[in-house]
Amino acid sequence: MASYVGAIDQGTTSTRFIVFDQSGGIVTTAQKEHQQIYPQPGSVEHDAEEIWQRTVEVITTAIQQAGLRPEDQFDGRVVRAMRSCGQDAPRSTSGFSQR
């Protein structure tokens, strides 16, 4: 079974997921934009639930685009062959949830 590395790129305007092969080559990418909320000049906010949904969507889309087999998948979204997954957030980010 092949091994892959997945990377989540959470940007200001979109969420992207990139699948790399064992040699570091890009297998596929998927990207979806999310809403920008401007509460005041110079500030931008995002809906955490929307970002989570976009993350699930881009991971699912990338796995399907890569042609990974259903037997390689767990819970329909996470690939067992995926050896690692990383996220980088170089800016200050906070999330709050009220249930």
Order of alpha helices (4+ residues) and beta strands (2+ residues): beta-beta-beta-alpha-beta-beta-beta
